[in-house]
Amino acid sequence: SAAAPARAARPAPAPPSPGPAGAPGREERPARSQAARQRQHRRKPAPAPAREHRPWSARQERLALLYNEQGLRPDEIAAKLGVSTYLATQIVLAARSRPRN
């Protein structure tokens, strides 16, 4: 039986080149599968309609609006309602922007 001819040894693959001189240590990312790309580009569901979250009561809102109509400043309204000046301002703005029933 004849011996098979010896094959020449292939050189080992070269390590990935470091890339441009300005990007040391940068590694290539593995290619993503088609399914992964499709998942990434899927549309996000529409956000749920925003529920109004008010950290104040309807009574506080009515009083804040009444005090505001009487000419009181937000800091005075806040002191009467026991809330911060910022919250008193938010209450008045929210009450003004909402249509009355």
SESEMI-529204 format. One line per field, with one value per atom (N, C-alpha, C, CB): residue in one letter; atom name; x, y, z. Coordinates in pm, whole numbers, plus 50000, padded with zeros to 5 digits. Each point is the difference from the previous one (the first is absolute). Glycine has a CB too. Layout:
# residues N
lofi: (a  ...)
keke: (CA  ...)
px: (X  ...)
py: (Y  ...)
pz: (Z  ...)
***
This chain:
# residues 101
lofi: (s  s  s  s  a  a  a  a  a  a  a  a  a  a  a  a  p  p  p  p  a  a  a  a  r  r  r  r  a  a  a  a  a  a  a  a  r  r  r  r  p  p  p  p  a  a  a  a  p  p  p  p  a  a  a  a  p  p  p  p  p  p  p  p  s  s  s  s  p  p  p  p  g  g  g  g  p  p  p  p  a  a  a  a  g  g  g  g  a  a  a  a  p  p  p  p  g  g  g  g  r  r  r  r  e  e  e  e  e  e  e  e  r  r  r  r  p  p  p  p  a  a  a  a  r  r  r  r  s  s  s  s  q  q  q  q  a  a  a  a  a  a  a  a  r  r  r  r  q  q  q  q  r  r  r  r  q  q  q  q  h  h  h  h  r  r  r  r  r  r  r  r  k  k  k  k  p  p  p  p  a  a  a  a  p  p  p  p  a  a  a  a  p  p  p  p  a  a  a  a  r  r  r  r  e  e  e  e  h  h  h  h  r  r  r  r  p  p  p  p  w  w  w  w  s  s  s  s  a  a  a  a  r  r  r  r  q  q  q  q  e  e  e  e  r  r  r  r  l  l  l  l  a  a  a  a  l  l  l  l  l  l  l  l  y  y  y  y  n  n  n  n  e  e  e  e  q  q  q  q  g  g  g  g  l  l  l  l  r  r  r  r  p  p  p  p  d  d  d  d  e  e  e  e  i  i  i  i  a  a  a  a  a  a  a  a  k  k  k  k  l  l  l  l  g  g  g  g  v  v  v  v  s  s  s  s  t  t  t  t  y  y  y  y  l  l  l  l  a  a  a  a  t  t  t  t  q  q  q  q  i  i  i  i  v  v  v  v  l  l  l  l  a  a  a  a  a  a  a  a  r  r  r  r  s  s  s  s  r  r  r  r  p  p  p  p  r  r  r  r  n  n  n  n)
keke: (N  CA  C  CB  N  CA  C  CB  N  CA  C  CB  N  CA  C  CB  N  CA  C  CB  N  CA  C  CB  N  CA  C  CB  N  CA  C  CB  N  CA  C  CB  N  CA  C  CB  N  CA  C  CB  N  CA  C  CB  N  CA  C  CB  N  CA  C  CB  N  CA  C  CB  N  CA  C  CB  N  CA  C  CB  N  CA  C  CB  N  CA  C  CB  N  CA  C  CB  N  CA  C  CB  N  CA  C  CB  N  CA  C  CB  N  CA  C  CB  N  CA  C  CB  N  CA  C  CB  N  CA  C  CB  N  CA  C  CB  N  CA  C  CB  N  CA  C  CB  N  CA  C  CB  N  CA  C  CB  N  CA  C  CB  N  CA  C  CB  N  CA  C  CB  N  CA  C  CB  N  CA  C  CB  N  CA  C  CB  N  CA  C  CB  N  CA  C  CB  N  CA  C  CB  N  CA  C  CB  N  CA  C  CB  N  CA  C  CB  N  CA  C  CB  N  CA  C  CB  N  CA  C  CB  N  CA  C  CB  N  CA  C  CB  N  CA  C  CB  N  CA  C  CB  N  CA  C  CB  N  CA  C  CB  N  CA  C  CB  N  CA  C  CB  N  CA  C  CB  N  CA  C  CB  N  CA  C  CB  N  CA  C  CB  N  CA  C  CB  N  CA  C  CB  N  CA  C  CB  N  CA  C  CB  N  CA  C  CB  N  CA  C  CB  N  CA  C  CB  N  CA  C  CB  N  CA  C  CB  N  CA  C  CB  N  CA  C  CB  N  CA  C  CB  N  CA  C  CB  N  CA  C  CB  N  CA  C  CB  N  CA  C  CB  N  CA  C  CB  N  CA  C  CB  N  CA  C  CB  N  CA  C  CB  N  CA  C  CB  N  CA  C  CB  N  CA  C  CB  N  CA  C  CB  N  CA  C  CB  N  CA  C  CB  N  CA  C  CB  N  CA  C  CB  N  CA  C  CB  N  CA  C  CB  N  CA  C  CB  N  CA  C  CB  N  CA  C  CB  N  CA  C  CB  N  CA  C  CB  N  CA  C  CB  N  CA  C  CB  N  CA  C  CB  N  CA  C  CB  N  CA  C  CB  N  CA  C  CB  N  CA  C  CB)
px: (50084  49916  50088  49817  50139  50080  49963  50017  50080  49976  49948  50181  49727  49943  50107  49768  50233  50103  49976  50023  50080  49988  49951  50185  49719  49947  50086  49767  50240  50076  49916  50118  49945  49928  49956  50133  49741  49949  50047  49798  50228  50038  49876  50188  49834  49889  49940  50108  49758  49941  50057  49789  50228  50056  49894  50153  49890  49904  49943  50123  49755  49941  50090  49770  50238  50087  49938  50085  49997  49948  49924  50187  49815  49927  50084  49785  50151  50076  50078  49829  50275  50086  49924  50194  49700  49925  49901  50027  49959  49901  50064  49825  50261  50063  49901  50220  49791  49916  49856  50145  49826  49863  49978  49992  49906  49972  49877  50105  49893  49883  49889  50145  49732  49887  49960  49920  50034  49954  49873  50101  49882  49882  49875  50136  49759  49875  49917  50004  49916  49915  49889  50053  49883  49891  49886  50063  49909  49892  50032  49947  50179  50039  49983  50162  49873  49983  49852  50212  49703  49857  49942  49985  50060  49951  50037  50021  50097  50046  49915  50232  49723  49927  49849  50188  49764  49856  49947  50020  49859  49940  49965  49910  50110  49962  49851  50230  49702  49857  49974  49963  49925  49964  49985  49885  50160  49986  49853  50223  49749  49863  49962  50024  49848  49959  50039  49809  50244  50049  49884  50198  49813  49901  50052  49924  49986  50043  50025  49870  50251  50034  50016  50115  49795  50006  50020  49852  50255  50023  49923  50226  49660  49916  49855  50165  49755  49858  49918  50028  49851  49908  49969  49900  50091  49973  50116  49862  50263  50116  50000  50131  49830  49998  49896  50074  49808  49894  50043  49825  50234  50045  50113  49932  50162  50112  49950  50151  49754  49945  49924  49983  49942  49925  50096  49814  50290  50098  50070  50034  49996  50066  49910  50129  49743  49905  49985  49879  50146  49993  50128  49846  50254  50124  50114  49858  50127  50110  50114  49837  50285  50119  50019  50108  49968  50021  50058  50034  50055  50055  49894  50224  49681  49891  49901  50027  49946  49911  50063  49909  50222  50071  49991  50157  49859  49993  49860  50176  49721  49863  49968  49932  50122  49969  50096  49907  50205  50100  50080  49852  50175  50080  50115  49796  50293  50110  49949  50163  49917  49964  49994  50108  49985  50001  49869  50252  49706  49878  49878  50105  49893  49887  49991  50025  50090  50001  49950  50191  49853  49956  49850  50226  49720  49857  49921  50043  50000  49929  50010  50048  50069  50017  49916  50232  49764  49923  49851  50178  49777  49858  49958  50014  50074  49968  49994  50108  49981  50009  49891  50245  49691  49897  49864  50135  49784  49866  49915  50016  49904  49911  49879  50077  49876  49881  49873  50126)
py: (49883  50117  50122  49878  50218  50121  50097  49969  50096  50098  50129  49898  50164  50126  50108  49934  50152  50106  50093  49988  50059  50089  50137  49876  50177  50133  50106  49908  50203  50112  50059  50050  49984  50056  50143  49855  50171  50136  50089  49912  50212  50091  50032  50101  49923  50033  50134  49872  50144  50128  50114  49880  50232  50117  50058  50051  49998  50063  50125  49910  50132  50118  50121  49907  50173  50117  50102  49961  50116  50095  50115  49939  50074  50106  50124  49906  50209  50123  50029  50087  49991  50030  50071  50015  50054  50074  49916  50196  49674  49917  49875  50086  49930  49881  49921  50119  49750  49914  49989  50060  49992  49993  49864  50250  49682  49867  50006  49892  50020  49994  49924  50008  50038  49930  49885  50210  49681  49890  50043  49829  50119  50033  49948  49992  50089  49957  49921  50200  49713  49919  50087  49793  50158  50074  50020  49907  49993  50011  50109  49756  50254  50103  50139  49840  50174  50129  50036  49962  49939  50027  50041  49836  50099  50036  50144  49761  50279  50134  50105  49911  50059  50098  49990  49994  49918  49989  50130  49752  50283  50120  49979  50061  50044  49994  50025  50078  49860  50024  50146  49759  50292  50138  50013  50030  50082  50016  50009  50115  49838  50005  50147  49772  50259  50138  50044  49972  50147  50049  50026  50103  49835  50028  50119  49756  50331  50115  49954  50160  49863  49966  50132  49780  50243  50123  49964  50122  49925  49972  50096  49910  50139  50086  49958  50191  49850  49962  50101  49886  50076  50091  50121  49805  50174  50111  50100  49846  50102  50089  50079  49841  50094  50068  50112  49788  50184  50103  50118  49823  50148  50107  50081  49861  50070  50070  50095  49805  50150  50084  50118  49799  50176  50107  50104  49837  50116  50092  50080  49842  50091  50067  50109  49790  50181  50099  50118  49818  50158  50107  50084  49858  50100  50077  49953  50187  49699  49951  49949  49939  50078  49952  49851  50231  49700  49856  49965  49982  50100  49968  50012  50080  50012  50013  49884  50251  49710  49885  49874  50108  49877  49882  49991  50014  50100  50000  49960  50180  49866  49967  49852  50236  49708  49861  49900  50083  49966  49910  49923  49980  50086  49938  50095  49872  50083  50086  50107  49809  50297  50106  49944  50173  49739  49938  49925  49980  49940  49921  50091  49810  50296  50094  50060  50052  49981  50054  49897  50150  49725  49893  49976  49895  50112  49980  50107  49894  50232  50111  49988  50148  49821  49988  49886  50092  49795  49886  50032  49845  50222  50034  50100  49957  50136  50098  49938  50173  49732  49943  49897  50038  49910  49899  50066  49833  50124  50060  49965  49986  50108  49976  49919  50214  49702  49919  50077  49797)
pz: (50000  50000  50000  50120  49804  49987  50111  49750  50303  50107  49940  50142  49929  49952  50007  50075  49823  50002  50120  49747  50314  50116  49955  50119  49959  49968  50067  49979  49953  50057  50114  49776  50333  50115  49968  50159  49875  49980  50114  49876  50092  50110  50084  49860  50269  50090  49958  50192  49825  49961  50084  49931  50006  50068  50095  49803  50313  50091  49934  50204  49838  49938  50020  50037  49859  50008  50095  49765  50303  50096  49936  50148  49724  49932  49990  50082  49898  49987  50127  49839  50147  50114  50112  49844  50124  50100  50079  49857  50112  50068  50058  49846  50254  50058  50084  50001  49995  50081  49951  50188  49699  49949  49937  49961  50085  49946  49912  50202  49701  49913  50072  49793  50190  50059  49910  50113  49945  49915  49926  50158  49723  49920  50070  49786  50217  50063  49900  50153  49901  49913  49943  50134  49763  49938  50100  49774  50306  50099  50102  49970  50071  50096  49938  50108  49765  49933  49990  49870  50100  49989  50135  49811  50297  50133  50032  50074  49886  50030  49927  50035  49846  49920  50014  49843  50245  50022  50058  50035  49926  50055  50145  49776  50300  50141  50010  50076  50019  50013  50038  50067  49890  50031  50151  49775  50280  50145  50041  50007  50111  50051  50020  50114  49872  50023  50141  49838  50170  50129  50095  49885  50230  50104  50079  50014  50022  50078  50143  49852  50193  50138  50075  49933  50157  50078  50146  49834  50223  50142  50091  49940  50013  50082  49984  49978  50117  49998  49922  50223  49745  49930  50087  49874  50256  50093  49999  50145  49858  49993  49869  50144  49749  49870  50000  49887  50163  50005  50086  49969  50148  50089  49937  50196  49740  49938  49892  50048  49874  49894  50060  49848  50256  50067  50058  50053  50018  50058  49890  50193  49695  49889  49942  49949  50039  49947  50096  49879  50249  50100  50002  50136  49785  49989  50088  49943  50122  50083  49911  50185  49865  49929  50028  50014  49900  50020  50137  49757  50299  50131  50109  49923  50062  50096  49986  49994  49882  49976  50058  49790  50189  50050  50153  49804  50262  50146  50049  50006  49926  50040  49975  49949  49940  49965  50064  49785  50266  50059  49897  50195  49692  49894  49964  49909  50003  49957  49904  50029  49957  49905  49859  50148  49819  49867  49976  50009  50088  49983  49990  50125  49955  49992  49860  50246  49696  49863  49902  50059  49957  49909  50010  50022  50099  50020  49925  50225  49792  49935  49848  50199  49750  49855  49944  50021  50048  49954  50001  50086  50020  50013  49891  50249  49719  49896  49862  50139  49834  49866  49970  50011  50095  49980  49986  50131  49773  49988  50121  49749  50291  50115  49958  50105  49984  49972  50024  50061)
***
